[in-house]
Amino acid sequence: MTVAVTGASGQLGRLVVEALLRRNAGPVVAIVRDPSKVADLAERGVQVRQASYDDAEALDRALAGVDRLLLISGTEMGARIAQHTTVIRAAERAGVQLLAYTSIPRADENPMALAREHRGTEAVLAESTVPHVFLRNGWYWENYADRVAAAAEHGVLQGAAGEGRVSAAARADYAEAAAAVLTTDGHAGRSYELGGESLTYPALAQVVSEVFGKPVDYADVSEAEYAAALEQNGLPAPFAQALANADTGIRNGWLDVTTGDLTKLIGRPATSPAEVFRAVLAQ
């Protein structure tokens, strides 16, 4: 059984390839735009194939002989549905037996701005001839890495989530879950709602305080105020607005995942935020 991962040079993609190698899945195919970024994986026996989400012909070559495929959602906001559709059509032509797609919790009804293209991609897959499974990944604790470091320095964790809860996990947890789905049977047609420990932002501030050994309080602001603050800190306006909108989604419960699906797939508790933040502190 040949298993392929798109975006394999990215942070999540690399971790999935590593998880597949630990499971002795094989052959493993890493699909990337720039093969030089995964030369180390090639040295370990991973088949590296070059293709972008926009290049149908290259994708046809890259997916030749692939049985199971992980489609990691792209990063080009506004272009992702078209790009993902190009990959899905190539998977159809290649006869892929299972396509797993990294989505967002409750994508079919989630009103967050970041959910729109996931919902559109899921709709394309629903009409596709490729057997598929939705890996609806919750937030990554790593998403907070820059914020928690700044919070520890200034004593304030700012956000727009109110008392809403976020069920996040380590990126490696989601990678393990993907590898589990790609290397076992019975997943076609499933939607896995994936998330780890559930915390409010005030509780998250307390975790940051304990890890860094400094008092940290949570300061709640409006979505617009938070987006403006993110822009002032150097983030591009569209990305700042999307992150601030995600906090509103958290405020309204859209990233609070209580299914236990992640723990079931990886066979252990999800990584705690304290573990992830200690790793940030050690860098």
Phi and psi restraints in degrees (value plus and minus 20) as a CYANA .aco file:
   2 THR   PHI    -117.1   -77.1
   2 THR   PSI     107.2   147.2
   3 VAL   PHI    -135.4   -95.4
   3 VAL   PSI     110.2   150.2
   4 ALA   PHI    -139.8   -99.8
   4 ALA   PSI     130.5   170.5
   5 VAL   PHI    -148.8  -108.8
   5 VAL   PSI     103.5   143.5
   6 THR   PHI    -102.5   -62.5
   6 THR   PSI     139.3   179.3
   7 GLY   PHI      38.4    78.4
   7 GLY   PSI      15.6    55.6
   8 ALA   PHI     -91.9   -51.9
   8 ALA   PSI     -31.7     8.3
   9 SER   PHI    -109.9   -69.9
   9 SER   PSI     -26.4    13.6
  10 GLY   PHI     -98.4   -58.4
  10 GLY   PSI     155.7   195.7
  11 GLN   PHI     -82.6   -42.6
  11 GLN   PSI     -67.7   -27.7
  12 LEU   PHI     -92.2   -52.2
  12 LEU   PSI     -63.4   -23.4
  13 GLY   PHI     -77.8   -37.8
  13 GLY   PSI     -65.0   -25.0
  14 ARG   PHI     -79.8   -39.8
  14 ARG   PSI     -62.7   -22.7
  15 LEU   PHI     -85.9   -45.9
  15 LEU   PSI     -55.6   -15.6
  16 VAL   PHI     -86.0   -46.0
  16 VAL   PSI     -64.7   -24.7
  17 VAL   PHI     -79.2   -39.2
  17 VAL   PSI     -63.6   -23.6
  18 GLU   PHI     -80.9   -40.9
  18 GLU   PSI     -61.7   -21.7
  19 ALA   PHI     -85.9   -45.9
  19 ALA   PSI     -57.8   -17.8
  20 LEU   PHI     -85.0   -45.0
  20 LEU   PSI     -60.4   -20.4
  21 LEU   PHI     -84.2   -44.2
  21 LEU   PSI     -59.1   -19.1
  22 ARG   PHI     -83.4   -43.4
  22 ARG   PSI     -51.0   -11.0
  23 ARG   PHI    -105.3   -65.3
  23 ARG   PSI     -17.7    22.3
  24 ASN   PHI      38.0    78.0
  24 ASN   PSI      11.2    51.2
  25 ALA   PHI     -91.2   -51.2
  25 ALA   PSI     125.4   165.4
  26 GLY   PHI    -194.0  -154.0
  26 GLY   PSI     139.3   179.3
  27 PRO   PHI     -85.7   -45.7
  27 PRO   PSI     133.7   173.7
  28 VAL   PHI    -128.9   -88.9
  28 VAL   PSI     111.0   151.0
  29 VAL   PHI    -133.8   -93.8
  29 VAL   PSI     107.4   147.4
  30 ALA   PHI    -124.2   -84.2
  30 ALA   PSI      95.9   135.9
  31 ILE   PHI    -119.7   -79.7
  31 ILE   PSI     100.5   140.5
  32 VAL   PHI    -161.3  -121.3
  32 VAL   PSI     140.6   180.6
  33 ARG   PHI     -97.9   -57.9
  33 ARG   PSI     -58.0   -18.0
  34 ASP   PHI    -143.6  -103.6
  34 ASP   PSI      79.4   119.4
  35 PRO   PHI     -78.2   -38.2
  35 PRO   PSI     -45.4    -5.4
  36 SER   PHI     -83.9   -43.9
  36 SER   PSI     -43.2    -3.2
  37 LYS   PHI     -95.8   -55.8
  37 LYS   PSI     -33.4     6.6
  38 VAL   PHI    -145.4  -105.4
  38 VAL   PSI       9.3    49.3
  39 ALA   PHI     -78.6   -38.6
  39 ALA   PSI     -53.7   -13.7
  40 ASP   PHI     -86.4   -46.4
  40 ASP   PSI     -54.0   -14.0
  41 LEU   PHI     -90.2   -50.2
  41 LEU   PSI     -58.6   -18.6
  42 ALA   PHI     -80.5   -40.5
  42 ALA   PSI     -58.0   -18.0
  43 GLU   PHI     -85.0   -45.0
  43 GLU   PSI     -41.3    -1.3
  44 ARG   PHI    -117.2   -77.2
  44 ARG   PSI      -9.7    30.3
  45 GLY   PHI      78.8   118.8
  45 GLY   PSI     -19.3    20.7
  46 VAL   PHI     -94.3   -54.3
  46 VAL   PSI     114.5   154.5
  47 GLN   PHI     -99.5   -59.5
  47 GLN   PSI      97.7   137.7
  48 VAL   PHI    -119.1   -79.1
  48 VAL   PSI     104.0   144.0
  49 ARG   PHI    -146.6  -106.6
  49 ARG   PSI     117.1   157.1
  50 GLN   PHI    -114.5   -74.5
  50 GLN   PSI     108.1   148.1
  51 ALA   PHI    -189.7  -149.7
  51 ALA   PSI     129.3   169.3
  52 SER   PHI    -130.1   -90.1
  52 SER   PSI     146.3   186.3
  53 TYR   PHI     -89.1   -49.1
  53 TYR   PSI     -31.0     9.0
  54 ASP   PHI    -117.5   -77.5
  54 ASP   PSI     -30.5     9.5
  55 ASP   PHI    -127.5   -87.5
  55 ASP   PSI      75.2   115.2
  56 ALA   PHI     -82.1   -42.1
  56 ALA   PSI     -61.5   -21.5
  57 GLU   PHI     -84.9   -44.9
  57 GLU   PSI     -63.1   -23.1
  58 ALA   PHI     -85.5   -45.5
  58 ALA   PSI     -56.2   -16.2
  59 LEU   PHI     -86.8   -46.8
  59 LEU   PSI     -57.2   -17.2
  60 ASP   PHI     -79.1   -39.1
  60 ASP   PSI     -62.6   -22.6
  61 ARG   PHI     -88.0   -48.0
  61 ARG   PSI     -61.5   -21.5
  62 ALA   PHI     -88.3   -48.3
  62 ALA   PSI     -50.1   -10.1
  63 LEU   PHI    -115.5   -75.5
  63 LEU   PSI     -17.0    23.0
  64 ALA   PHI     -79.8   -39.8
  64 ALA   PSI     104.3   144.3
  65 GLY   PHI      58.9    98.9
  65 GLY   PSI     -16.1    23.9
  66 VAL   PHI    -100.8   -60.8
  66 VAL   PSI     110.8   150.8
  67 ASP   PHI    -112.7   -72.7
  67 ASP   PSI     -62.7   -22.7
  68 ARG   PHI    -151.9  -111.9
  68 ARG   PSI     120.6   160.6
  69 LEU   PHI    -154.0  -114.0
  69 LEU   PSI     114.6   154.6
  70 LEU   PHI    -122.6   -82.6
  70 LEU   PSI      97.1   137.1
  71 LEU   PHI    -116.6   -76.6
  71 LEU   PSI      83.1   123.1
  72 ILE   PHI    -102.5   -62.5
  72 ILE   PSI     106.5   146.5
  73 SER   PHI     -77.0   -37.0
  73 SER   PSI     121.3   161.3
  74 GLY   PHI     -91.4   -51.4
  74 GLY   PSI     154.3   194.3
  75 THR   PHI    -130.0   -90.0
  75 THR   PSI     -24.9    15.1
  76 GLU   PHI    -108.9   -68.9
  76 GLU   PSI      69.4   109.4
  77 MET   PHI     -79.3   -39.3
  77 MET   PSI     113.6   153.6
  78 GLY   PHI      79.7   119.7
  78 GLY   PSI     -43.1    -3.1
  79 ALA   PHI    -132.0   -92.0
  79 ALA   PSI     -22.1    17.9
  80 ARG   PHI     -89.6   -49.6
  80 ARG   PSI     -56.9   -16.9
  81 ILE   PHI     -83.0   -43.0
  81 ILE   PSI     -65.5   -25.5
  82 ALA   PHI     -83.0   -43.0
  82 ALA   PSI     -63.4   -23.4
  83 GLN   PHI     -84.5   -44.5
  83 GLN   PSI     -65.9   -25.9
  84 HIS   PHI     -83.5   -43.5
  84 HIS   PSI     -57.2   -17.2
  85 THR   PHI     -82.6   -42.6
  85 THR   PSI     -58.2   -18.2
  86 THR   PHI     -80.7   -40.7
  86 THR   PSI     -60.8   -20.8
  87 VAL   PHI     -87.3   -47.3
  87 VAL   PSI     -63.3   -23.3
  88 ILE   PHI     -82.2   -42.2
  88 ILE   PSI     -62.4   -22.4
  89 ARG   PHI     -85.2   -45.2
  89 ARG   PSI     -58.7   -18.7
  90 ALA   PHI     -84.7   -44.7
  90 ALA   PSI     -57.6   -17.6
  91 ALA   PHI     -85.0   -45.0
  91 ALA   PSI     -57.1   -17.1
  92 GLU   PHI     -81.8   -41.8
  92 GLU   PSI     -67.3   -27.3
  93 ARG   PHI     -84.6   -44.6
  93 ARG   PSI     -52.5   -12.5
  94 ALA   PHI    -101.4   -61.4
  94 ALA   PSI     -30.1     9.9
  95 GLY   PHI      53.2    93.2
  95 GLY   PSI      10.4    50.4
  96 VAL   PHI     -78.1   -38.1
  96 VAL   PSI     115.0   155.0
  97 GLN   PHI    -107.2   -67.2
  97 GLN   PSI     -41.8    -1.8
  98 LEU   PHI    -174.8  -134.8
  98 LEU   PSI     109.2   149.2
  99 LEU   PHI    -138.3   -98.3
  99 LEU   PSI      99.8   139.8
 100 ALA   PHI    -120.8   -80.8
 100 ALA   PSI     113.9   153.9
 101 TYR   PHI    -141.8  -101.8
 101 TYR   PSI     110.8   150.8
 102 THR   PHI    -103.1   -63.1
 102 THR   PSI      90.4   130.4
 103 SER   PHI    -134.2   -94.2
 103 SER   PSI    -168.1  -128.1
 104 ILE   PHI    -157.1  -117.1
 104 ILE   PSI     130.7   170.7
 105 PRO   PHI     -72.1   -32.1
 105 PRO   PSI     114.2   154.2
 106 ARG   PHI      28.1    68.1
 106 ARG   PSI      27.1    67.1
 107 ALA   PHI     -76.6   -36.6
 107 ALA   PSI     -50.7   -10.7
 108 ASP   PHI     -87.4   -47.4
 108 ASP   PSI     -37.8     2.2
 109 GLU   PHI    -155.5  -115.5
 109 GLU   PSI     -23.4    16.6
 110 ASN   PHI     -87.1   -47.1
 110 ASN   PSI     103.5   143.5
 111 PRO   PHI    -105.2   -65.2
 111 PRO   PSI     -21.5    18.5
 112 MET   PHI     -81.7   -41.7
 112 MET   PSI     127.6   167.6
 113 ALA   PHI     -78.4   -38.4
 113 ALA   PSI     -57.9   -17.9
 114 LEU   PHI     -88.7   -48.7
 114 LEU   PSI     -34.4     5.6
 115 ALA   PHI    -105.8   -65.8
 115 ALA   PSI     -36.5     3.5
 116 ARG   PHI     -79.8   -39.8
 116 ARG   PSI     -68.2   -28.2
 117 GLU   PHI     -94.1   -54.1
 117 GLU   PSI     -48.4    -8.4
 118 HIS   PHI     -85.6   -45.6
 118 HIS   PSI     -63.5   -23.5
 119 ARG   PHI     -82.1   -42.1
 119 ARG   PSI     -61.4   -21.4
 120 GLY   PHI     -84.8   -44.8
 120 GLY   PSI     -59.7   -19.7
 121 THR   PHI     -87.5   -47.5
 121 THR   PSI     -61.6   -21.6
 122 GLU   PHI     -80.6   -40.6
 122 GLU   PSI     -55.8   -15.8
 123 ALA   PHI     -86.3   -46.3
 123 ALA   PSI     -59.4   -19.4
 124 VAL   PHI     -83.5   -43.5
 124 VAL   PSI     -63.9   -23.9
 125 LEU   PHI     -84.9   -44.9
 125 LEU   PSI     -55.3   -15.3
 126 ALA   PHI     -82.0   -42.0
 126 ALA   PSI     -49.0    -9.0
 127 GLU   PHI    -116.5   -76.5
 127 GLU   PSI     -21.6    18.4
 128 SER   PHI     -99.9   -59.9
 128 SER   PSI     140.0   180.0
 129 THR   PHI    -107.4   -67.4
 129 THR   PSI     -24.2    15.8
 130 VAL   PHI    -103.6   -63.6
 130 VAL   PSI     106.0   146.0
 131 PRO   PHI     -78.4   -38.4
 131 PRO   PSI     115.6   155.6
 132 HIS   PHI    -162.8  -122.8
 132 HIS   PSI     143.9   183.9
 133 VAL   PHI    -162.0  -122.0
 133 VAL   PSI     119.0   159.0
 134 PHE   PHI    -117.9   -77.9
 134 PHE   PSI     102.1   142.1
 135 LEU   PHI    -120.7   -80.7
 135 LEU   PSI      71.7   111.7
 136 ARG   PHI    -104.4   -64.4
 136 ARG   PSI      61.5   101.5
 137 ASN   PHI     -88.1   -48.1
 137 ASN   PSI     112.9   152.9
 138 GLY   PHI     -97.2   -57.2
 138 GLY   PSI    -185.9  -145.9
 139 TRP   PHI     -89.7   -49.7
 139 TRP   PSI     131.6   171.6
 140 TYR   PHI    -113.6   -73.6
 140 TYR   PSI     117.7   157.7
 141 TRP   PHI     -81.2   -41.2
 141 TRP   PSI     -49.3    -9.3
 142 GLU   PHI     -82.7   -42.7
 142 GLU   PSI     -41.9    -1.9
 143 ASN   PHI     -80.2   -40.2
 143 ASN   PSI     -42.1    -2.1
 144 TYR   PHI    -116.4   -76.4
 144 TYR   PSI     -17.2    22.8
 145 ALA   PHI     -73.7   -33.7
 145 ALA   PSI     -72.3   -32.3
 146 ASP   PHI     -85.9   -45.9
 146 ASP   PSI     -58.2   -18.2
 147 ARG   PHI     -86.7   -46.7
 147 ARG   PSI     -61.6   -21.6
 148 VAL   PHI     -91.4   -51.4
 148 VAL   PSI     -54.5   -14.5
 149 ALA   PHI     -84.1   -44.1
 149 ALA   PSI     -63.0   -23.0
 150 ALA   PHI     -87.7   -47.7
 150 ALA   PSI     -58.1   -18.1
 151 ALA   PHI     -83.0   -43.0
 151 ALA   PSI     -61.4   -21.4
 152 ALA   PHI     -85.1   -45.1
 152 ALA   PSI     -54.7   -14.7
 153 GLU   PHI     -91.5   -51.5
 153 GLU   PSI     -59.7   -19.7
 154 HIS   PHI    -122.5   -82.5
 154 HIS   PSI     -29.4    10.6
 155 GLY   PHI      62.3   102.3
 155 GLY   PSI     -11.1    28.9
 156 VAL   PHI    -159.2  -119.2
 156 VAL   PSI     107.6   147.6
 157 LEU   PHI    -120.6   -80.6
 157 LEU   PSI      94.3   134.3
 158 GLN   PHI    -118.1   -78.1
 158 GLN   PSI     126.0   166.0
 159 GLY   PHI    -191.8  -151.8
 159 GLY   PSI    -199.0  -159.0
 160 ALA   PHI    -147.1  -107.1
 160 ALA   PSI       8.6    48.6
 161 ALA   PHI    -116.5   -76.5
 161 ALA   PSI     -25.1    14.9
 162 GLY   PHI      37.8    77.8
 162 GLY   PSI    -151.4  -111.4
 163 GLU   PHI    -120.4   -80.4
 163 GLU   PSI      -5.5    34.5
 164 GLY   PHI     -85.7   -45.7
 164 GLY   PSI     138.6   178.6
 165 ARG   PHI    -131.9   -91.9
 165 ARG   PSI     122.9   162.9
 166 VAL   PHI    -140.3  -100.3
 166 VAL   PSI     109.1   149.1
 167 SER   PHI    -122.2   -82.2
 167 SER   PSI      69.6   109.6
 168 ALA   PHI    -123.7   -83.7
 168 ALA   PSI     150.9   190.9
 169 ALA   PHI    -173.6  -133.6
 169 ALA   PSI     151.2   191.2
 170 ALA   PHI     -91.9   -51.9
 170 ALA   PSI     128.9   168.9
 171 ARG   PHI     -75.5   -35.5
 171 ARG   PSI     -57.4   -17.4
 172 ALA   PHI     -84.5   -44.5
 172 ALA   PSI     -48.9    -8.9
 173 ASP   PHI     -84.6   -44.6
 173 ASP   PSI     -66.2   -26.2
 174 TYR   PHI     -85.5   -45.5
 174 TYR   PSI     -54.6   -14.6
 175 ALA   PHI     -84.2   -44.2
 175 ALA   PSI     -63.2   -23.2
 176 GLU   PHI     -81.8   -41.8
 176 GLU   PSI     -61.2   -21.2
 177 ALA   PHI     -82.6   -42.6
 177 ALA   PSI     -62.3   -22.3
 178 ALA   PHI     -82.5   -42.5
 178 ALA   PSI     -63.6   -23.6
 179 ALA   PHI     -83.6   -43.6
 179 ALA   PSI     -57.0   -17.0
 180 ALA   PHI     -83.4   -43.4
 180 ALA   PSI     -62.4   -22.4
 181 VAL   PHI     -87.3   -47.3
 181 VAL   PSI     -58.6   -18.6
 182 LEU   PHI     -92.8   -52.8
 182 LEU   PSI     -38.6     1.4
 183 THR   PHI    -135.2   -95.2
 183 THR   PSI     -14.2    25.8
 184 THR   PHI    -150.1  -110.1
 184 THR   PSI     150.5   190.5
 185 ASP   PHI    -123.9   -83.9
 185 ASP   PSI     146.7   186.7
 186 GLY   PHI      70.5   110.5
 186 GLY   PSI      -0.7    39.3
 187 HIS   PHI    -124.4   -84.4
 187 HIS   PSI     -36.5     3.5
 188 ALA   PHI     -78.4   -38.4
 188 ALA   PSI     115.4   155.4
 189 GLY   PHI      65.2   105.2
 189 GLY   PSI     -21.5    18.5
 190 ARG   PHI    -112.5   -72.5
 190 ARG   PSI     135.0   175.0
 191 SER   PHI    -144.4  -104.4
 191 SER   PSI      94.1   134.1
 192 TYR   PHI    -118.6   -78.6
 192 TYR   PSI     101.8   141.8
 193 GLU   PHI    -112.0   -72.0
 193 GLU   PSI      90.9   130.9
 194 LEU   PHI    -132.2   -92.2
 194 LEU   PSI     109.5   149.5
 195 GLY   PHI    -188.7  -148.7
 195 GLY   PSI     140.6   180.6
 196 GLY   PHI    -130.7   -90.7
 196 GLY   PSI    -154.9  -114.9
 197 GLU   PHI     -81.7   -41.7
 197 GLU   PSI     117.8   157.8
 198 SER   PHI    -120.9   -80.9
 198 SER   PSI     100.9   140.9
 199 LEU   PHI    -154.5  -114.5
 199 LEU   PSI     128.5   168.5
 200 THR   PHI    -102.5   -62.5
 200 THR   PSI     145.2   185.2
 201 TYR   PHI     -86.4   -46.4
 201 TYR   PSI     -57.4   -17.4
 202 PRO   PHI     -78.7   -38.7
 202 PRO   PSI     -59.3   -19.3
 203 ALA   PHI     -88.4   -48.4
 203 ALA   PSI     -56.1   -16.1
 204 LEU   PHI     -84.2   -44.2
 204 LEU   PSI     -59.2   -19.2
 205 ALA   PHI     -81.4   -41.4
 205 ALA   PSI     -56.8   -16.8
 206 GLN   PHI     -86.0   -46.0
 206 GLN   PSI     -59.3   -19.3
 207 VAL   PHI     -81.7   -41.7
 207 VAL   PSI     -64.7   -24.7
 208 VAL   PHI     -80.3   -40.3
 208 VAL   PSI     -62.6   -22.6
 209 SER   PHI     -79.3   -39.3
 209 SER   PSI     -64.2   -24.2
 210 GLU   PHI     -88.7   -48.7
 210 GLU   PSI     -60.3   -20.3
 211 VAL   PHI     -89.4   -49.4
 211 VAL   PSI     -62.9   -22.9
 212 PHE   PHI    -111.3   -71.3
 212 PHE   PSI     -29.8    10.2
 213 GLY   PHI      50.1    90.1
 213 GLY   PSI       9.0    49.0
 214 LYS   PHI    -155.7  -115.7
 214 LYS   PSI     125.5   165.5
 215 PRO   PHI     -87.7   -47.7
 215 PRO   PSI     111.0   151.0
 216 VAL   PHI    -154.7  -114.7
 216 VAL   PSI     108.3   148.3
 217 ASP   PHI    -131.7   -91.7
 217 ASP   PSI     136.7   176.7
 218 TYR   PHI    -115.6   -75.6
 218 TYR   PSI     111.4   151.4
 219 ALA   PHI    -134.4   -94.4
 219 ALA   PSI      93.7   133.7
 220 ASP   PHI    -111.2   -71.2
 220 ASP   PSI     112.1   152.1
 221 VAL   PHI    -152.0  -112.0
 221 VAL   PSI     154.9   194.9
 222 SER   PHI     -95.1   -55.1
 222 SER   PSI     144.1   184.1
 223 GLU   PHI     -78.6   -38.6
 223 GLU   PSI     -63.1   -23.1
 224 ALA   PHI     -84.9   -44.9
 224 ALA   PSI     -61.4   -21.4
 225 GLU   PHI     -85.4   -45.4
 225 GLU   PSI     -59.3   -19.3
 226 TYR   PHI     -89.3   -49.3
 226 TYR   PSI     -60.9   -20.9
 227 ALA   PHI     -80.5   -40.5
 227 ALA   PSI     -61.7   -21.7
 228 ALA   PHI     -83.6   -43.6
 228 ALA   PSI     -60.0   -20.0
 229 ALA   PHI     -84.9   -44.9
 229 ALA   PSI     -59.9   -19.9
 230 LEU   PHI     -84.8   -44.8
 230 LEU   PSI     -59.4   -19.4
 231 GLU   PHI     -84.2   -44.2
 231 GLU   PSI     -60.6   -20.6
 232 GLN   PHI     -82.9   -42.9
 232 GLN   PSI     -46.9    -6.9
 233 ASN   PHI    -107.2   -67.2
 233 ASN   PSI     -13.7    26.3
 234 GLY   PHI      85.1   125.1
 234 GLY   PSI     -20.0    20.0
 235 LEU   PHI     -98.0   -58.0
 235 LEU   PSI     122.9   162.9
 236 PRO   PHI     -79.2   -39.2
 236 PRO   PSI     125.2   165.2
 237 ALA   PHI     -74.1   -34.1
 237 ALA   PSI     -67.9   -27.9
 238 PRO   PHI     -80.5   -40.5
 238 PRO   PSI     -59.1   -19.1
 239 PHE   PHI     -91.1   -51.1
 239 PHE   PSI     -60.2   -20.2
 240 ALA   PHI     -81.1   -41.1
 240 ALA   PSI     -62.5   -22.5
 241 GLN   PHI     -86.2   -46.2
 241 GLN   PSI     -57.7   -17.7
 242 ALA   PHI     -86.2   -46.2
 242 ALA   PSI     -61.1   -21.1
 243 LEU   PHI     -87.4   -47.4
 243 LEU   PSI     -60.9   -20.9
 244 ALA   PHI     -85.1   -45.1
 244 ALA   PSI     -58.8   -18.8
 245 ASN   PHI     -84.7   -44.7
 245 ASN   PSI     -53.7   -13.7
 246 ALA   PHI     -83.4   -43.4
 246 ALA   PSI     -57.3   -17.3
 247 ASP   PHI     -82.9   -42.9
 247 ASP   PSI     -58.0   -18.0
 248 THR   PHI     -83.5   -43.5
 248 THR   PSI     -58.3   -18.3
 249 GLY   PHI     -80.8   -40.8
 249 GLY   PSI     -60.5   -20.5
 250 ILE   PHI     -85.0   -45.0
 250 ILE   PSI     -63.4   -23.4
 251 ARG   PHI     -74.1   -34.1
 251 ARG   PSI     -56.8   -16.8
 252 ASN   PHI    -115.6   -75.6
 252 ASN   PSI     -12.3    27.7
 253 GLY   PHI      68.8   108.8
 253 GLY   PSI     -10.2    29.8
 254 TRP   PHI     -99.4   -59.4
 254 TRP   PSI     -34.0     6.0
 255 LEU   PHI    -135.4   -95.4
 255 LEU   PSI       1.3    41.3
 256 ASP   PHI    -118.6   -78.6
 256 ASP   PSI      86.1   126.1
 257 VAL   PHI    -129.0   -89.0
 257 VAL   PSI     104.8   144.8
 258 THR   PHI    -142.9  -102.9
 258 THR   PSI      -4.7    35.3
 259 THR   PHI     -94.3   -54.3
 259 THR   PSI     -47.1    -7.1
 260 GLY   PHI      57.6    97.6
 260 GLY   PSI     -12.6    27.4
 261 ASP   PHI     -80.8   -40.8
 261 ASP   PSI     -57.8   -17.8
 262 LEU   PHI     -84.5   -44.5
 262 LEU   PSI     -67.1   -27.1
 263 THR   PHI     -81.0   -41.0
 263 THR   PSI     -59.6   -19.6
 264 LYS   PHI     -83.8   -43.8
 264 LYS   PSI     -60.5   -20.5
 265 LEU   PHI     -92.4   -52.4
 265 LEU   PSI     -58.6   -18.6
 266 ILE   PHI    -114.4   -74.4
 266 ILE   PSI     -30.3     9.7
 267 GLY   PHI      53.1    93.1
 267 GLY   PSI       3.0    43.0
 268 ARG   PHI    -182.7  -142.7
 268 ARG   PSI     146.9   186.9
 269 PRO   PHI     -84.0   -44.0
 269 PRO   PSI     129.5   169.5
 270 ALA   PHI     -87.4   -47.4
 270 ALA   PSI     134.7   174.7
 271 THR   PHI     -84.3   -44.3
 271 THR   PSI     116.3   156.3
 272 SER   PHI     -96.6   -56.6
 272 SER   PSI     136.3   176.3
 273 PRO   PHI     -82.5   -42.5
 273 PRO   PSI     -53.3   -13.3
 274 ALA   PHI     -80.7   -40.7
 274 ALA   PSI     -61.0   -21.0
 275 GLU   PHI     -81.8   -41.8
 275 GLU   PSI     -63.9   -23.9
 276 VAL   PHI     -86.1   -46.1
 276 VAL   PSI     -63.2   -23.2
 277 PHE   PHI     -90.5   -50.5
 277 PHE   PSI     -50.5   -10.5
 278 ARG   PHI     -84.4   -44.4
 278 ARG   PSI     -56.5   -16.5
 279 ALA   PHI     -84.6   -44.6
 279 ALA   PSI     -58.7   -18.7
 280 VAL   PHI     -82.5   -42.5
 280 VAL   PSI     -63.6   -23.6
 281 LEU   PHI     -84.3   -44.3
 281 LEU   PSI     -51.9   -11.9
 282 ALA   PHI     -97.6   -57.6
 282 ALA   PSI     -34.5     5.5
